[in-house]
Amino acid sequence: MKETASPSELTAGRFSAVLGLSIAILFAAPLFGSGSFFHRDFALFGYPLAHFHKEAFWQGELPHWNPYNYFGMPFLAQWNTLTLYPLSLIYLLLPLPWSLNFFCLAHLFLGGLGMFFLARAWTTSALAAGGAGMAYAWSGILINSLKWPNNIAALGLMPWVVWLVRRGCSGSWRAAAVAALVGTVQMLSGAPEIIFMTWLAAGAIVVADAMGNKRLQPLLKLAAIIALVALISAAQLLPFFDLLSRSQRTAQYEEGEWALPLWGVANFFLPLFKAIRSHNDVAAQPGQFWIASYYLPLGFLVAAALCYRARKQREILCFTALALFALWMAFGRAGGLHSAITQAITFLSFMRYPVKFIVLVVFCSCIVAAFGLARLPSVSLKRWVSFVGVGLAIILPLALLQWDSPHFSIPTHAVFRAGFLATSAMLLFVASQKPEWRLRGTYAALIAIALDGATQIPVHNPVVAPHVYTATLTQQPQLESPLQRAMLLFETEQRLNHLSIEDPQQDVLTSRAMLFCNLNLLDRKPKNDGFFSLYLREAAQVHYALQQTNIDRTALMRLLNVGQVSDPDQILAWSPVTNALGFISGGQVPKFGGAPEFFGALARGDFNPQGEIILEEASRDDLSDVKPERVEVEVTDRTAHQIRARVKSSNKALLFVAESFHPGWEAVVNGSPAKVHKANHAFMAVPVPRGEAVVELKFRDKHFERGLWLSGFGLLATATLLLARPKRLANSQHSQ
């Protein structure tokens, strides 16, 4: 339905214009192409994945397998690679790196607009909606999440999902179907913790509605929406859970790391409180390095205090309780609650950083503050000034405690925060009290909120010249063939982790030259490591062994076809590795036993990769007639999902393939299926017959294929609800 524009009211169109303009001005360089984000995970994680995804897209295939990291590993199954996320088309169709910057900023805009619609629907106040939308978009959580394409995508959709799920549970089945579709889009963004917190918020308010109205139907619709989202997302979720079961993660994997410090609440009032100056001059909070700031513009946040007289209102009670719970969880072990709950509900331990619960604190605070701001027209100036005064009174002692900070000018910072608090609070009050000033006052207040958020820390997302991602480099390792690997030693990796180069351009180019994290994907250079959430367990163990000095590392490098190794004492230096075994080799003597024998031989220093191959006991019967013979191998083709080779052997023999073992790999020898065996703990071996043979290995993700059928069924069910006659599906209760 078309929105009727009142001369004195903030409409969705007007809010969109103010929000869009603020983003365009304050992020002009990345938005218009003169600069690109690069700080931390944007350059090391997000951009390389988008580049790899785009290359596969234009080759007409889905990137199920990544052959360039960790000896080969699943890609689509990682989930946070955004492979099936519909809005990834933005950077798949438009030129990189600009399109990935636009993708992130578009979701920042989407998040603010979604919070506007949610707050307007629940409070019926345009002023409250505008304040909530602008504060959410310019919160520290969203601005600092621009470095993570998957996180900003999930955060941008979070308010939409919560709003539409509640509306779908209390409205028609058609509204429920719309909620399921939007929930699915967020589910495909691949930010598990943020998605979990989104559904925690949505579920909490729907349960509160059902209990308050004493009706079961909202809960049934919530279950139906969740079922539809799970079905439609099955093509992504089934491969993910399969990879998770084969990965290095356990219920205790880094549980409790990077929690919110107990004094971290002070950063809601003074973002630089106890902050240190980190890489590229971005602030960091000691104790957790996940997020630089989670500050909410104070002029809006103090409005939450106005809810004290309406504290029994359902939404206020629900989201206040949820915010307090999330804050307690964010403290991690220090708070006690996180450890108790993760021990009782073990799957929550897969959330590595308790500080991520601060996302839910910020989200719920926006909603509670919106309800408070909706009450502002009935509040006297004296009472409003008293609330603002309390906010100012908190800033002063915090500033005094950090007055002589060696990292930042805290007095100047405190003055700015106090100034923005007073200014935005005054403008919000004027907009709520004076009809003739309502629209102009609202515009001015929204601009003040945006500036408060944009200046909360000196540097949020530094930019660099975009050509650093496309420049040709001469200092990278020179591999003899595309099948050889480079090896980044642990000592080199640690130096790169702590390397501080002031010039942003040189910073990125140095990381690219050293193939740091995932930057090897830009130049298709295979290597032994990478930067991902999940790794195949056995491959990760072999990578760890490569970093040890008490094993025969030379033999292991030969086995893995390493052609260049980094110099541990000098950045931008590589040394050749001689006698690499090759990507595919053959004729080794089969031995049986598995991991203990493999790592034991490496520790003793008597492992001969050219003369022996260690297999699991389960393979003994199948390979009893294999004999050590001279085998000639020629790799004729290698793509991400396919390996072809010609083989000549004087007897039945084994081929060793230096690629990670995964059940998705299937072998065909001379047109007939052949079994792929796990060899040397983490890799593949294929038996070949006497004489000449053509060997073909193909990667098929069967979990994806099964999930695709379920996704199709879910889409069909959702389409049925959308296209059915409203009279048959209408619910008697109006949408929220």
GIVENNOR-V218376 format. One record per residue. N is the residue number from 1. RES is the residue in three letters. SS is DSSP state (A for helix, B for strand, O for the rest). OMEGA is omega in degrees with one decimal (* if undefined). Layout:
{{N	RES	SS	OMEGA} {N	RES	SS	OMEGA}}
This chain:
{{1	MET	O	-176.4} {2	LYS	O	-177.5} {3	GLU	O	177.1} {4	THR	O	-175.2} {5	ALA	O	173.9} {6	SER	O	-177.8} {7	PRO	O	-174.7} {8	SER	O	-176.6} {9	GLU	O	175.5} {10	LEU	O	178.2} {11	THR	O	178.0} {12	ALA	A	179.1} {13	GLY	A	179.5} {14	ARG	A	177.4} {15	PHE	A	179.5} {16	SER	A	-179.6} {17	ALA	A	-179.6} {18	VAL	A	-179.9} {19	LEU	A	-179.9} {20	GLY	A	179.9} {21	LEU	A	179.6} {22	SER	A	178.2} {23	ILE	A	-178.4} {24	ALA	A	-178.1} {25	ILE	A	-173.0} {26	LEU	A	174.8} {27	PHE	O	-174.5} {28	ALA	A	-175.0} {29	ALA	A	179.2} {30	PRO	A	-177.8} {31	LEU	A	-176.7} {32	PHE	A	167.8} {33	GLY	O	179.9} {34	SER	O	177.4} {35	GLY	O	179.2} {36	SER	B	171.9} {37	PHE	B	177.2} {38	PHE	O	-169.9} {39	HIS	O	175.7} {40	ARG	O	-167.1} {41	ASP	A	178.1} {42	PHE	A	-179.4} {43	ALA	A	-171.8} {44	LEU	A	-175.2} {45	PHE	A	-171.6} {46	GLY	A	-176.5} {47	TYR	A	177.6} {48	PRO	A	178.9} {49	LEU	A	178.2} {50	ALA	A	178.6} {51	HIS	A	179.3} {52	PHE	A	178.2} {53	HIS	A	-178.2} {54	LYS	A	177.9} {55	GLU	A	178.9} {56	ALA	A	-179.2} {57	PHE	A	-178.0} {58	TRP	A	170.4} {59	GLN	O	175.2} {60	GLY	O	-179.7} {61	GLU	O	172.2} {62	LEU	O	-178.3} {63	PRO	O	177.9} {64	HIS	O	-172.9} {65	TRP	B	176.4} {66	ASN	B	-176.5} {67	PRO	O	-169.4} {68	TYR	O	-177.7} {69	ASN	O	175.4} {70	TYR	O	176.9} {71	PHE	O	-176.5} {72	GLY	O	-177.3} {73	MET	B	177.0} {74	PRO	B	179.9} {75	PHE	O	-179.7} {76	LEU	A	-176.5} {77	ALA	A	179.2} {78	GLN	A	178.8} {79	TRP	O	-176.4} {80	ASN	O	174.6} {81	THR	O	175.1} {82	LEU	O	-173.8} {83	THR	O	-177.7} {84	LEU	O	-179.6} {85	TYR	O	-172.6} {86	PRO	A	-176.1} {87	LEU	A	171.4} {88	SER	A	176.9} {89	LEU	A	178.1} {90	ILE	A	-178.1} {91	TYR	A	175.4} {92	LEU	A	-175.7} {93	LEU	A	-176.5} {94	LEU	O	-173.5} {95	PRO	O	172.3} {96	LEU	O	0.9} {97	PRO	O	-176.3} {98	TRP	A	-173.1} {99	SER	A	178.5} {100	LEU	A	173.3} {101	ASN	A	179.1} {102	PHE	A	177.8} {103	PHE	A	-177.8} {104	CYS	A	-179.3} {105	LEU	A	176.9} {106	ALA	A	178.4} {107	HIS	A	171.7} {108	LEU	A	176.7} {109	PHE	A	-179.0} {110	LEU	A	178.6} {111	GLY	A	178.1} {112	GLY	A	-179.4} {113	LEU	A	178.4} {114	GLY	A	177.6} {115	MET	A	176.1} {116	PHE	A	-178.6} {117	PHE	A	179.4} {118	LEU	A	-177.2} {119	ALA	A	179.3} {120	ARG	A	179.8} {121	ALA	A	-174.4} {122	TRP	A	-177.7} {123	THR	A	-174.8} {124	THR	O	179.5} {125	SER	O	178.7} {126	ALA	A	179.4} {127	LEU	A	178.6} {128	ALA	A	179.6} {129	ALA	A	179.5} {130	GLY	A	178.7} {131	GLY	A	-179.6} {132	ALA	A	-179.3} {133	GLY	A	-178.7} {134	MET	A	-179.7} {135	ALA	A	179.4} {136	TYR	A	-178.6} {137	ALA	A	-176.9} {138	TRP	O	172.6} {139	SER	O	179.1} {140	GLY	A	-179.2} {141	ILE	A	-176.4} {142	LEU	A	-177.1} {143	ILE	A	-179.1} {144	ASN	A	178.3} {145	SER	A	175.6} {146	LEU	A	178.6} {147	LYS	A	-179.9} {148	TRP	O	-178.8} {149	PRO	A	-178.9} {150	ASN	A	-179.9} {151	ASN	A	-179.0} {152	ILE	A	175.7} {153	ALA	A	-179.9} {154	ALA	A	178.9} {155	LEU	A	178.0} {156	GLY	A	-178.6} {157	LEU	A	-174.8} {158	MET	A	-179.8} {159	PRO	A	177.9} {160	TRP	A	-178.1} {161	VAL	A	-178.4} {162	VAL	A	179.8} {163	TRP	A	-174.4} {164	LEU	A	176.9} {165	VAL	A	177.9} {166	ARG	A	179.2} {167	ARG	A	179.6} {168	GLY	A	-178.9} {169	CYS	A	-179.1} {170	SER	A	-176.9} {171	GLY	O	-176.3} {172	SER	O	175.6} {173	TRP	A	175.8} {174	ARG	A	176.9} {175	ALA	A	177.0} {176	ALA	A	178.7} {177	ALA	A	176.9} {178	VAL	A	178.1} {179	ALA	A	179.4} {180	ALA	A	-179.8} {181	LEU	A	179.9} {182	VAL	A	175.9} {183	GLY	A	178.0} {184	THR	A	179.1} {185	VAL	A	177.3} {186	GLN	A	-179.9} {187	MET	A	-178.1} {188	LEU	O	179.1} {189	SER	O	174.2} {190	GLY	O	173.3} {191	ALA	O	-168.3} {192	PRO	A	-177.1} {193	GLU	A	-179.4} {194	ILE	A	177.2} {195	ILE	A	178.2} {196	PHE	A	-179.1} {197	MET	A	175.7} {198	THR	A	-178.3} {199	TRP	A	173.2} {200	LEU	A	178.1} {201	ALA	A	-179.5} {202	ALA	A	-179.7} {203	GLY	A	-178.7} {204	ALA	A	-177.5} {205	ILE	A	177.0} {206	VAL	A	176.6} {207	VAL	A	178.0} {208	ALA	A	177.0} {209	ASP	A	-177.5} {210	ALA	A	179.5} {211	MET	A	-179.4} {212	GLY	A	-179.0} {213	ASN	A	-179.0} {214	LYS	O	-179.6} {215	ARG	O	-178.5} {216	LEU	O	-172.1} {217	GLN	A	177.8} {218	PRO	A	179.7} {219	LEU	A	177.6} {220	LEU	A	178.5} {221	LYS	A	176.4} {222	LEU	A	178.0} {223	ALA	A	179.5} {224	ALA	A	179.1} {225	ILE	A	179.0} {226	ILE	A	179.4} {227	ALA	A	179.1} {228	LEU	A	178.8} {229	VAL	A	179.3} {230	ALA	A	179.9} {231	LEU	A	-176.5} {232	ILE	A	-178.4} {233	SER	O	-172.3} {234	ALA	A	-179.5} {235	ALA	A	176.1} {236	GLN	A	-172.4} {237	LEU	A	-178.5} {238	LEU	A	175.0} {239	PRO	A	-180.0} {240	PHE	A	-177.9} {241	PHE	A	174.9} {242	ASP	A	178.2} {243	LEU	A	179.1} {244	LEU	A	-179.3} {245	SER	A	-179.7} {246	ARG	O	-170.3} {247	SER	B	-179.9} {248	GLN	O	-174.1} {249	ARG	O	172.2} {250	THR	O	-179.9} {251	ALA	O	-178.9} {252	GLN	O	-173.8} {253	TYR	O	177.5} {254	GLU	O	-179.2} {255	GLU	O	174.7} {256	GLY	O	178.4} {257	GLU	B	176.5} {258	TRP	O	175.5} {259	ALA	O	176.1} {260	LEU	O	176.1} {261	PRO	O	-179.0} {262	LEU	A	178.0} {263	TRP	A	-175.1} {264	GLY	A	177.6} {265	VAL	A	-179.7} {266	ALA	A	-177.9} {267	ASN	A	172.1} {268	PHE	A	-179.4} {269	PHE	O	179.8} {270	LEU	O	-170.7} {271	PRO	O	-177.3} {272	LEU	O	178.8} {273	PHE	O	-178.7} {274	LYS	O	-179.6} {275	ALA	B	175.4} {276	ILE	B	178.9} {277	ARG	B	-175.4} {278	SER	O	-177.2} {279	HIS	A	-179.6} {280	ASN	A	177.4} {281	ASP	A	176.9} {282	VAL	O	179.8} {283	ALA	B	175.9} {284	ALA	B	-178.6} {285	GLN	B	179.5} {286	PRO	O	179.9} {287	GLY	O	175.0} {288	GLN	B	-178.2} {289	PHE	O	178.0} {290	TRP	O	-175.0} {291	ILE	O	-178.3} {292	ALA	O	-178.6} {293	SER	O	174.7} {294	TYR	O	-178.6} {295	TYR	O	171.0} {296	LEU	O	179.4} {297	PRO	O	-168.8} {298	LEU	A	-179.9} {299	GLY	A	176.1} {300	PHE	A	-173.8} {301	LEU	A	-178.8} {302	VAL	A	177.7} {303	ALA	A	178.7} {304	ALA	A	-179.4} {305	ALA	A	-179.6} {306	LEU	A	-179.4} {307	CYS	A	-173.8} {308	TYR	A	-179.7} {309	ARG	A	-179.5} {310	ALA	A	-172.5} {311	ARG	O	179.1} {312	LYS	O	176.7} {313	GLN	O	-169.5} {314	ARG	A	-176.5} {315	GLU	A	-178.6} {316	ILE	A	179.4} {317	LEU	A	-176.9} {318	CYS	A	-173.0} {319	PHE	A	171.9} {320	THR	A	178.6} {321	ALA	A	-178.9} {322	LEU	A	178.9} {323	ALA	A	179.2} {324	LEU	A	176.6} {325	PHE	A	-178.2} {326	ALA	A	178.5} {327	LEU	A	177.9} {328	TRP	A	177.9} {329	MET	A	-177.2} {330	ALA	A	179.3} {331	PHE	O	176.5} {332	GLY	A	-177.0} {333	ARG	A	-177.5} {334	ALA	A	179.9} {335	GLY	O	178.8} {336	GLY	O	-175.4} {337	LEU	A	-177.3} {338	HIS	A	-179.5} {339	SER	A	-178.7} {340	ALA	A	-176.9} {341	ILE	A	-179.1} {342	THR	A	173.8} {343	GLN	A	179.7} {344	ALA	A	-179.5} {345	ILE	O	-167.3} {346	THR	A	-176.1} {347	PHE	A	178.4} {348	LEU	A	178.1} {349	SER	A	178.5} {350	PHE	A	170.2} {351	MET	O	-170.3} {352	ARG	O	-170.6} {353	TYR	B	177.6} {354	PRO	A	-178.7} {355	VAL	A	-179.5} {356	LYS	A	175.8} {357	PHE	A	177.7} {358	ILE	A	175.1} {359	VAL	A	-179.2} {360	LEU	A	176.5} {361	VAL	A	-178.5} {362	VAL	A	-179.1} {363	PHE	A	-178.9} {364	CYS	A	178.5} {365	SER	A	177.1} {366	CYS	A	-177.9} {367	ILE	A	-179.8} {368	VAL	A	178.8} {369	ALA	A	177.1} {370	ALA	A	176.9} {371	PHE	A	176.4} {372	GLY	A	-179.7} {373	LEU	A	177.2} {374	ALA	A	178.7} {375	ARG	O	-174.8} {376	LEU	A	179.5} {377	PRO	A	-178.4} {378	SER	A	-177.8} {379	VAL	O	179.2} {380	SER	O	179.0} {381	LEU	A	-178.4} {382	LYS	A	-178.9} {383	ARG	A	179.3} {384	TRP	A	178.9} {385	VAL	A	179.3} {386	SER	A	177.1} {387	PHE	A	178.7} {388	VAL	A	178.8} {389	GLY	A	177.1} {390	VAL	A	177.6} {391	GLY	A	178.5} {392	LEU	A	-179.1} {393	ALA	A	177.6} {394	ILE	A	-177.6} {395	ILE	A	-173.7} {396	LEU	A	180.0} {397	PRO	A	176.9} {398	LEU	A	178.4} {399	ALA	A	179.6} {400	LEU	A	179.8} {401	LEU	A	-177.0} {402	GLN	O	-171.4} {403	TRP	O	-175.8} {404	ASP	O	178.6} {405	SER	O	-179.9} {406	PRO	O	-173.8} {407	HIS	O	-174.9} {408	PHE	O	176.4} {409	SER	O	-176.0} {410	ILE	A	178.0} {411	PRO	A	178.1} {412	THR	A	179.2} {413	HIS	A	-179.5} {414	ALA	A	178.2} {415	VAL	A	178.5} {416	PHE	A	-179.4} {417	ARG	A	179.1} {418	ALA	A	179.5} {419	GLY	A	178.5} {420	PHE	A	177.6} {421	LEU	A	-178.7} {422	ALA	A	-177.1} {423	THR	A	-177.6} {424	SER	A	177.7} {425	ALA	A	178.7} {426	MET	A	-178.8} {427	LEU	A	177.3} {428	LEU	A	179.7} {429	PHE	A	178.5} {430	VAL	A	-179.4} {431	ALA	A	-178.0} {432	SER	A	-172.6} {433	GLN	A	-172.4} {434	LYS	O	-178.6} {435	PRO	A	-177.5} {436	GLU	A	179.1} {437	TRP	A	-169.6} {438	ARG	A	-174.9} {439	LEU	A	-179.9} {440	ARG	A	177.2} {441	GLY	A	178.4} {442	THR	A	177.7} {443	TYR	A	-178.2} {444	ALA	A	179.4} {445	ALA	A	179.8} {446	LEU	A	178.2} {447	ILE	A	178.4} {448	ALA	A	177.5} {449	ILE	A	179.7} {450	ALA	A	-179.9} {451	LEU	A	176.5} {452	ASP	A	178.8} {453	GLY	A	-175.9} {454	ALA	A	-176.5} {455	THR	O	-174.9} {456	GLN	O	169.6} {457	ILE	O	-173.4} {458	PRO	O	-177.7} {459	VAL	O	176.5} {460	HIS	O	-173.2} {461	ASN	O	179.1} {462	PRO	O	-177.9} {463	VAL	B	-178.8} {464	VAL	B	176.5} {465	ALA	O	-174.0} {466	PRO	A	-174.3} {467	HIS	A	179.6} {468	VAL	A	-179.6} {469	TYR	A	-175.5} {470	THR	O	-176.9} {471	ALA	O	175.8} {472	THR	O	-176.4} {473	LEU	O	179.9} {474	THR	O	-174.9} {475	GLN	O	176.0} {476	GLN	O	178.4} {477	PRO	O	-179.4} {478	GLN	O	-177.6} {479	LEU	O	-176.5} {480	GLU	O	179.0} {481	SER	O	178.7} {482	PRO	O	-178.6} {483	LEU	O	177.8} {484	GLN	O	179.5} {485	ARG	B	166.9} {486	ALA	B	179.5} {487	MET	B	177.3} {488	LEU	O	-179.0} {489	LEU	O	-179.8} {490	PHE	A	-179.4} {491	GLU	A	178.6} {492	THR	A	-179.8} {493	GLU	A	178.7} {494	GLN	A	177.2} {495	ARG	A	178.5} {496	LEU	A	178.7} {497	ASN	A	-175.6} {498	HIS	O	-180.0} {499	LEU	O	-179.9} {500	SER	O	178.7} {501	ILE	O	-173.6} {502	GLU	O	-178.5} {503	ASP	O	-177.4} {504	PRO	A	-178.9} {505	GLN	A	179.7} {506	GLN	A	177.8} {507	ASP	A	-178.4} {508	VAL	A	-178.0} {509	LEU	A	177.1} {510	THR	A	178.1} {511	SER	A	177.2} {512	ARG	A	-178.5} {513	ALA	A	-178.9} {514	MET	O	178.7} {515	LEU	O	-173.5} {516	PHE	O	179.6} {517	CYS	O	-177.2} {518	ASN	O	-176.7} {519	LEU	A	175.3} {520	ASN	A	179.9} {521	LEU	A	-179.6} {522	LEU	A	-176.8} {523	ASP	O	177.6} {524	ARG	O	178.5} {525	LYS	O	177.8} {526	PRO	O	176.7} {527	LYS	B	-169.6} {528	ASN	O	-176.0} {529	ASP	O	-179.1} {530	GLY	O	-174.5} {531	PHE	O	-177.3} {532	PHE	O	177.7} {533	SER	O	-175.7} {534	LEU	O	175.6} {535	TYR	O	172.2} {536	LEU	B	-169.4} {537	ARG	A	-175.6} {538	GLU	A	178.5} {539	ALA	A	177.7} {540	ALA	A	178.5} {541	GLN	A	177.1} {542	VAL	A	176.9} {543	HIS	A	178.4} {544	TYR	A	179.3} {545	ALA	A	178.9} {546	LEU	A	-177.1} {547	GLN	O	-177.5} {548	GLN	O	179.1} {549	THR	O	-178.2} {550	ASN	O	176.4} {551	ILE	O	178.4} {552	ASP	O	-175.3} {553	ARG	A	179.8} {554	THR	A	179.0} {555	ALA	A	-179.3} {556	LEU	A	177.7} {557	MET	A	176.3} {558	ARG	A	-179.3} {559	LEU	A	-172.6} {560	LEU	O	175.0} {561	ASN	O	177.5} {562	VAL	B	-178.6} {563	GLY	B	179.9} {564	GLN	B	178.6} {565	VAL	B	-178.3} {566	SER	B	177.1} {567	ASP	O	-176.3} {568	PRO	O	-175.2} {569	ASP	O	-173.1} {570	GLN	O	175.4} {571	ILE	O	-179.9} {572	LEU	O	177.5} {573	ALA	O	179.6} {574	TRP	B	178.4} {575	SER	B	179.4} {576	PRO	B	174.1} {577	VAL	O	-176.5} {578	THR	O	173.8} {579	ASN	O	174.8} {580	ALA	O	-173.4} {581	LEU	O	-175.2} {582	GLY	O	-178.4} {583	PHE	O	174.1} {584	ILE	B	177.9} {585	SER	B	-177.5} {586	GLY	B	174.8} {587	GLY	O	-179.3} {588	GLN	O	176.0} {589	VAL	B	179.3} {590	PRO	B	172.9} {591	LYS	B	-172.1} {592	PHE	B	179.6} {593	GLY	O	176.7} {594	GLY	O	-170.5} {595	ALA	A	-178.5} {596	PRO	A	179.8} {597	GLU	A	-177.9} {598	PHE	A	-178.2} {599	PHE	A	175.6} {600	GLY	A	178.6} {601	ALA	A	177.9} {602	LEU	A	-179.2} {603	ALA	A	179.3} {604	ARG	A	-178.4} {605	GLY	O	-178.7} {606	ASP	O	178.0} {607	PHE	O	-179.5} {608	ASN	O	-174.6} {609	PRO	O	-179.6} {610	GLN	O	-174.5} {611	GLY	O	-176.9} {612	GLU	B	176.5} {613	ILE	B	-174.5} {614	ILE	B	-176.7} {615	LEU	B	177.9} {616	GLU	O	179.9} {617	GLU	A	-178.2} {618	ALA	A	-178.8} {619	SER	A	-172.3} {620	ARG	O	-176.4} {621	ASP	O	-178.4} {622	ASP	O	-172.2} {623	LEU	O	-177.1} {624	SER	O	-177.4} {625	ASP	O	177.3} {626	VAL	O	-179.9} {627	LYS	O	176.7} {628	PRO	O	-179.3} {629	GLU	O	173.2} {630	ARG	O	-177.1} {631	VAL	B	175.5} {632	GLU	B	-176.2} {633	VAL	B	173.5} {634	GLU	B	176.4} {635	VAL	B	-175.4} {636	THR	B	-179.2} {637	ASP	B	175.6} {638	ARG	B	171.6} {639	THR	B	-178.1} {640	ALA	O	-172.3} {641	HIS	O	-174.7} {642	GLN	B	176.6} {643	ILE	B	176.9} {644	ARG	B	179.1} {645	ALA	B	170.3} {646	ARG	B	-174.3} {647	VAL	B	173.9} {648	LYS	B	-176.4} {649	SER	B	179.9} {650	SER	O	176.9} {651	ASN	O	176.7} {652	LYS	O	-174.2} {653	ALA	B	178.0} {654	LEU	B	169.7} {655	LEU	B	172.4} {656	PHE	B	179.8} {657	VAL	B	-175.6} {658	ALA	B	178.0} {659	GLU	B	-176.3} {660	SER	B	175.3} {661	PHE	O	174.4} {662	HIS	O	-179.5} {663	PRO	O	178.5} {664	GLY	O	178.6} {665	TRP	B	178.2} {666	GLU	B	-177.1} {667	ALA	B	173.2} {668	VAL	B	179.8} {669	VAL	B	-177.6} {670	ASN	O	176.1} {671	GLY	O	-179.2} {672	SER	B	179.3} {673	PRO	B	177.5} {674	ALA	B	-178.4} {675	LYS	O	174.3} {676	VAL	B	-177.7} {677	HIS	B	173.9} {678	LYS	B	-174.7} {679	ALA	B	179.4} {680	ASN	O	172.9} {681	HIS	O	-170.2} {682	ALA	O	-169.4} {683	PHE	B	-171.4} {684	MET	B	172.4} {685	ALA	B	-179.2} {686	VAL	B	176.4} {687	PRO	B	177.8} {688	VAL	B	-177.0} {689	PRO	O	174.8} {690	ARG	O	177.8} {691	GLY	B	-178.8} {692	GLU	B	-179.3} {693	ALA	B	171.5} {694	VAL	B	-177.3} {695	VAL	B	178.6} {696	GLU	B	175.3} {697	LEU	B	178.8} {698	LYS	B	176.8} {699	PHE	B	176.2} {700	ARG	O	176.3} {701	ASP	O	-176.8} {702	LYS	A	177.4} {703	HIS	A	174.9} {704	PHE	A	-178.7} {705	GLU	A	176.5} {706	ARG	A	179.8} {707	GLY	A	179.7} {708	LEU	A	176.6} {709	TRP	A	178.6} {710	LEU	A	178.4} {711	SER	A	177.6} {712	GLY	A	178.2} {713	PHE	A	178.8} {714	GLY	A	177.5} {715	LEU	A	178.4} {716	LEU	A	178.7} {717	ALA	A	179.6} {718	THR	A	177.8} {719	ALA	A	177.9} {720	THR	A	178.7} {721	LEU	A	-178.9} {722	LEU	A	-173.6} {723	LEU	A	-179.4} {724	ALA	O	-178.8} {725	ARG	O	-179.7} {726	PRO	A	-177.2} {727	LYS	A	-178.3} {728	ARG	A	-173.7} {729	LEU	A	-174.5} {730	ALA	O	175.0} {731	ASN	O	-175.7} {732	SER	O	-178.3} {733	GLN	O	179.8} {734	HIS	O	177.4} {735	SER	O	176.6} {736	GLN	O	*}}
